[in-house]
């Protein structure tokens, strides 16, 4: 559709803007009812706009408008940005954010590895520390994130609002690049260009990336750039883009097994080697004897201690409680991590006639397997699935993105407590939609 938007589409766009304004400026995280109501309004408007064939150029303008609306907002639905500021002040002061936990830093302010303290005053540091949600853990944010944090802190070392604005502009630039990549990739894959609006107008994407400042925006941009450059035959630049995505969040490492058969043995080795070299170069500013040890500690905590909004893991945990009377996460975390690795390799090996054109679909299923077996699935994790599903015929990730805001029920009170009934509802619906789509469309093992 290439004409002007209809009156109903204009009304839906206005409702979207109103919902996002309410979420950005008037909804604290504990206000679950208000959050769900506004998220539901934004989601209803989103589905209406998709079904009503909103003209692409107007959809792109609306996607930009709903992101610009958040520019002056301080995130109220996530407190992760406090850690971003903590790490950023260390990076801006020339210190390595991976060496000490915030708690250890405050206990040893004259430690030679971080002395002197960043440009914040001692009371400001103490105040920032009190806002952190994980002060006893090492930083888990890879170098691309740290570079953005450091840039924002250098420009605004003592101004939280300015710091947030810089990060939001970085994310906005990444989202604009993602929009361009989607518009280039979709026709190449034989899909309509206006399907890009599935991602660009998606409420979960808008709220969690533009709103809550999660850096999956840069991960998605790097991942799509790697795919596009591969499709164009620019494998060296693709490897560099993939390294950048991995240096934002480690998740894109799961794309590498899918490339072995697509590229061939020797080209794949060259591609993987170049990816590793670029990745190492990005880590060089932070290389130290403690880096690998502290990162491995963080990964160990992720797989063996953290749990949130999981699916299969919660079922296995219940069985473990029934059999032993205590939480078996130490064993289950290892088992599920190994199962994920085996599953990814199995899917990569069992594809029939894998091509670069089927890569987005294969990666969509690989990441779906990863999240199905994960012990922790935060809402913003799914934005990568939304982006990949935009490049396929599958819509279950869009349904999931509409349901996962229910997981915010865990933050209604200061004492963290999940509503397992809502978790069960979320995964039951998503599993049903996924099974229905698989019965209607070719399986991953078959080419489309």
C-alpha positions in Angstrom: 0.0 0.0 0.0 1.6 3.3 -1.1 -1.1 5.9 -0.4 -1.8 8.0 2.7 -2.7 6.5 6.0 -6.4 6.0 6.8 -8.2 7.7 9.6 -8.2 4.5 11.6 -4.4 4.1 11.1 -3.9 7.7 12.2 -5.9 7.0 15.4 -3.9 3.9 16.0 -0.6 5.9 15.6 -1.9 8.5 18.1 -2.8 5.8 20.6 0.7 4.3 20.2 2.2 7.7 21.0 0.0 8.2 24.0 0.8 4.7 25.3 4.5 5.3 25.0 4.3 8.7 26.6 2.5 7.1 29.6 5.1 4.3 29.8 8.0 6.8 29.4 7.0 9.4 31.9 4.2 8.2 34.2 4.7 4.5 34.9 7.0 3.3 37.7 8.0 -0.4 37.4 5.9 -1.5 40.5 2.7 -0.2 38.8 2.0 -3.5 37.1 -1.6 -2.8 36.2 -0.8 0.5 34.5 2.2 -1.0 32.8 0.2 -3.9 31.4 -2.7 -1.6 30.3 -0.4 0.8 28.4 1.7 -2.1 27.0 -1.6 -3.8 25.9 -2.8 -0.5 24.2 0.5 -0.2 22.4 0.4 -3.8 21.3 -3.2 -3.6 20.1 -2.3 -0.5 18.0 0.8 -2.3 16.7 -1.2 -5.4 15.5 -3.9 -3.1 14.0 -1.3 -1.1 12.0 0.3 -4.3 10.7 -3.0 -5.9 9.7 -4.2 -2.7 8.1 -1.2 -2.4 5.8 0.2 1.0 7.0 2.1 2.7 4.1 5.8 2.0 4.6 7.0 5.6 4.7 4.5 6.5 7.3 5.4 3.5 9.3 9.0 4.5 9.2 8.1 8.0 10.4 6.0 6.6 13.2 8.9 4.2 14.2 11.2 7.3 14.5 8.6 9.3 16.4 8.0 6.7 19.1 11.7 6.5 19.7 12.3 10.2 19.8 9.5 10.5 22.3 11.8 8.8 24.9 14.8 11.0 24.4 14.5 13.1 27.6 13.0 10.3 29.7 14.9 8.7 32.6 14.3 4.9 32.5 11.6 4.0 35.1 11.1 0.4 34.0 14.8 -0.7 34.4 17.6 0.2 36.7 20.4 -1.3 34.6 21.5 2.1 33.5 22.9 2.8 37.0 25.5 0.0 36.3 26.1 1.5 32.9 27.0 4.8 34.6 29.2 3.0 37.1 31.2 1.2 34.4 31.2 4.3 32.2 32.8 6.4 34.9 35.6 3.8 35.4 36.2 3.6 31.6 36.2 7.4 31.3 38.8 7.6 34.1 41.0 5.1 32.2 40.3 2.2 34.5 39.3 -1.4 33.7 35.7 -2.1 34.7 36.2 -5.9 34.8 38.8 -5.9 37.6 36.7 -5.2 40.8 33.1 -5.5 41.8 31.5 -2.2 42.9 31.5 -3.5 46.5 35.2 -4.4 46.3 36.0 -1.0 44.8 34.2 0.9 47.6 36.0 -1.3 50.2 39.4 -0.6 48.6 39.3 2.9 47.1 43.0 3.1 46.9 43.5 -0.2 45.1 46.3 0.4 42.5 44.2 -1.1 39.7 41.6 1.6 39.9 43.2 4.5 41.9 42.2 7.3 41.8 38.5 7.0 41.9 36.4 8.2 38.9 35.5 12.0 38.7 32.4 11.6 40.8 32.7 12.8 44.4 32.7 10.3 47.2 29.0 11.0 48.1 28.0 10.7 44.5 29.8 7.4 44.1 28.1 6.1 47.3 24.7 7.3 46.0 25.2 5.6 42.6 26.4 2.4 44.4 23.1 2.3 46.4 21.1 2.2 43.1 23.0 -0.8 41.6 21.0 -4.0 41.3 24.2 -6.2 41.3 26.9 -4.5 43.2 28.6 -7.8 44.3 29.1 -9.0 40.7 31.7 -8.2 38.1 30.6 -6.3 35.0 29.0 -8.5 32.3 29.0 -5.9 29.5 31.5 -6.5 26.7 33.8 -3.8 25.2 31.4 -2.2 22.7 29.0 -1.5 25.5 31.9 -0.3 27.7 33.0 2.1 24.9 29.5 3.6 24.7 29.3 3.9 28.5 32.7 5.5 28.6 31.8 8.0 25.9 28.6 9.0 27.7 30.5 9.4 31.0 33.3 11.4 29.4 30.8 13.8 27.9 28.6 14.0 31.0 30.7 12.7 34.0 28.3 14.0 36.7 25.1 14.6 34.7 22.9 11.5 34.7 20.4 13.0 32.3 23.1 13.8 29.8 24.6 10.3 30.2 21.2 8.8 29.4 20.7 11.1 26.4 24.0 10.0 24.8 23.3 6.3 25.2 19.8 6.8 23.8 21.3 8.6 20.8 23.7 5.7 20.3 20.8 3.2 20.4 18.8 5.4 18.0 21.6 5.5 15.5 21.9 1.7 15.7 18.1 1.3 15.2 18.3 3.6 12.1 21.0 1.4 10.7 18.9 -1.7 11.5 15.9 -0.2 9.6 18.1 0.3 6.6 19.5 -3.2 6.8 16.0 -4.7 7.1 14.8 -2.7 4.0 17.8 -4.1 2.1 17.5 -7.7 3.3 13.8 -8.2 2.9 13.5 -7.8 -0.9 16.7 -9.9 -1.3 14.9 -12.7 0.7 11.8 -12.4 -1.4 9.8 -10.7 1.3 7.9 -7.4 1.2 9.9 -4.4 2.4 7.0 -3.2 4.7 7.5 -6.4 6.8 10.3 -4.3 8.4 7.6 -2.6 10.4 7.1 -5.9 12.4 10.4 -5.0 14.1 10.4 -1.2 13.9 7.0 -0.7 15.4 7.1 -3.6 17.9 6.3 -2.3 21.4 8.8 -4.6 23.1 11.6 -3.3 20.9 10.6 0.3 21.4 10.2 0.0 25.2 13.2 -2.2 26.0 15.7 -0.7 23.6 14.8 3.0 23.1 13.2 3.2 26.5 15.2 1.0 28.8 18.5 1.5 27.0 19.3 -2.2 26.4 22.2 -2.7 24.0 20.5 -5.5 22.1 20.0 -2.6 19.6 23.7 -2.7 18.7 23.8 -6.5 18.8 20.9 -6.7 16.3 22.5 -4.0 14.1 25.8 -5.9 14.0 24.1 -9.3 13.4 22.0 -8.1 10.5 25.0 -6.3 9.1 27.0 -9.5 9.2 24.2 -11.4 7.4 23.8 -8.6 4.8 27.5 -8.4 4.1 27.7 -12.2 3.7 24.8 -12.2 1.2 26.7 -9.5 -0.7 29.9 -11.6 -0.7 31.8 -9.2 1.6 32.8 -12.0 4.0 35.7 -10.1 5.7 33.5 -7.1 6.6 30.9 -9.6 7.7 33.3 -11.2 10.1 34.2 -7.8 11.5 30.5 -6.9 11.9 29.8 -10.3 13.7 32.8 -9.6 16.0 31.3 -6.3 16.9 27.9 -7.9 17.6 29.7 -10.5 19.9 31.6 -7.7 21.6 28.2 -6.1 22.4 26.6 -9.3 23.8 28.0 -12.8 23.5 24.8 -14.3 22.0 25.8 -13.9 18.3 28.5 -16.6 18.8 25.7 -19.1 18.1 25.7 -18.0 14.5 29.1 -19.5 13.8 28.0 -23.2 13.8 25.4 -22.3 11.1 28.1 -20.9 8.8 30.3 -24.0 8.6 28.3 -25.8 5.9 27.1 -22.6 4.3 30.7 -21.3 3.6 32.6 -24.5 3.3 35.4 -25.8 5.5 38.3 -23.5 4.5 36.3 -20.3 4.0 34.6 -20.9 7.3 38.0 -21.3 9.1 39.1 -18.0 7.5 35.8 -16.3 8.5 35.9 -17.6 12.1 39.6 -16.7 12.5 39.0 -13.1 11.3 36.1 -12.9 13.7 38.3 -14.1 16.5 41.0 -11.6 15.6 38.7 -8.6 15.5 37.0 -9.7 18.7 40.4 -10.0 20.4 41.3 -6.5 19.2 38.2 -5.1 20.7 39.0 -6.7 24.1 42.7 -5.6 24.0 42.0 -2.3 26.0 40.7 -4.4 28.8 43.1 -7.4 28.7 44.5 -8.3 32.1 45.3 -11.4 34.1 42.0 -11.1 35.9 39.8 -10.5 32.8 39.1 -14.1 31.8 38.7 -15.3 35.4 36.2 -12.5 36.3 34.3 -13.0 33.0 34.1 -16.8 33.7 32.8 -16.0 37.2 30.1 -13.9 35.7 29.1 -16.6 33.2 29.1 -19.2 36.0 26.7 -17.0 37.9 24.5 -16.6 34.8 24.2 -20.4 34.3 24.2 -21.6 37.9 22.6 -18.9 40.0 20.4 -16.5 38.1 16.8 -17.5 37.2 14.0 -15.4 35.7 11.1 -16.2 33.4 12.4 -19.6 32.4 10.4 -22.4 30.8 11.8 -25.9 30.7 14.2 -25.0 33.5 11.3 -24.2 35.9 9.7 -27.6 35.1 13.0 -29.4 35.8 13.5 -27.3 39.0 10.1 -28.4 40.3 11.1 -32.0 39.7 14.4 -31.4 41.5 12.6 -29.9 44.5 10.2 -32.9 44.6 13.1 -35.4 44.5 15.7 -33.7 46.7 13.9 -30.9 48.5 16.3 -28.1 47.3 17.1 -26.1 44.1 19.1 -28.1 41.6 20.2 -25.1 39.6 23.9 -26.0 39.9 23.4 -29.2 38.1 20.5 -28.1 35.9 22.4 -25.1 34.7 25.3 -27.2 33.4 22.9 -29.8 31.9 20.9 -27.1 30.0 24.0 -25.3 28.8 25.4 -28.6 27.4 22.0 -29.4 25.9 21.9 -26.0 24.2 25.3 -26.6 22.7 24.4 -30.1 21.5 21.1 -28.8 20.1 22.7 -26.0 18.2 25.3 -28.3 16.6 22.5 -30.8 15.8 20.4 -28.2 14.1 23.4 -26.9 12.1 24.2 -30.5 11.0 20.7 -31.5 10.1 19.7 -28.6 7.9 18.9 -29.6 4.3 20.7 -27.5 1.6 21.6 -24.6 3.9 22.1 -21.4 2.1 22.7 -17.8 3.1 19.1 -17.0 2.3 17.9 -19.5 4.9 20.4 -18.2 7.5 18.0 -15.8 9.3 15.4 -18.6 9.7 18.0 -21.1 11.0 19.4 -18.5 13.5 15.8 -17.8 14.6 15.3 -21.4 15.6 18.8 -21.7 17.2 18.1 -18.7 19.4 14.7 -20.0 20.2 16.2 -23.2 21.4 18.7 -21.2 23.5 16.0 -19.2 25.2 13.8 -22.3 25.7 16.6 -24.0 27.7 17.9 -20.8 29.4 17.5 -20.2 33.2 17.0 -16.5 32.6 14.9 -14.8 29.9 14.5 -11.1 30.4 12.1 -9.3 28.1 14.8 -7.4 26.1 16.4 -10.7 25.2 13.6 -11.4 22.8 14.2 -8.3 20.7 16.7 -10.3 18.7 14.1 -12.9 18.0 11.7 -10.2 16.8 14.4 -8.9 14.4 15.1 -12.3 13.0 11.5 -13.3 12.7 10.9 -10.2 10.5 13.2 -11.8 7.9 11.0 -15.0 7.9 7.4 -16.1 7.7 7.2 -17.0 11.3 5.3 -14.8 13.8 5.5 -16.7 17.1 8.3 -14.4 18.3 5.9 -11.5 17.8 3.3 -13.3 20.0 6.0 -13.9 22.6 7.0 -10.2 22.5 3.4 -9.3 23.4 3.2 -11.7 26.3 6.6 -11.4 27.9 5.8 -8.0 29.6 3.8 -10.1 32.0 7.2 -11.1 33.5 7.3 -7.6 35.0 4.9 -8.9 37.7 8.0 -10.0 39.6 8.8 -6.3 40.3 5.4 -5.3 41.9 7.0 -5.4 45.3 10.4 -4.7 46.6 10.8 -8.4 47.5 11.4 -10.0 44.1 8.7 -12.7 43.5 7.7 -14.2 40.2 4.1 -15.1 39.3 4.5 -18.7 38.0 1.0 -18.7 36.7 1.7 -15.8 34.4 5.0 -17.5 33.3 3.0 -20.7 32.5 0.5 -18.7 30.5 3.2 -17.0 28.5 5.0 -20.2 27.5 1.9 -22.2 26.9 0.6 -19.7 24.4 4.0 -19.3 22.7 4.5 -23.0 22.4 1.0 -23.5 20.9 1.6 -20.8 18.3 5.0 -22.2 17.5 3.7 -25.7 17.0 0.8 -24.4 14.9 3.2 -22.5 12.7 5.5 -25.4 12.3 2.6 -27.6 11.1 1.7 -24.9 8.5 5.2 -24.1 7.2 8.3 -26.1 6.4 10.4 -27.2 9.3 13.9 -25.8 9.9 15.3 -29.0 8.4 13.7 -28.3 5.0 14.4 -25.4 2.7 11.6 -22.9 2.1 
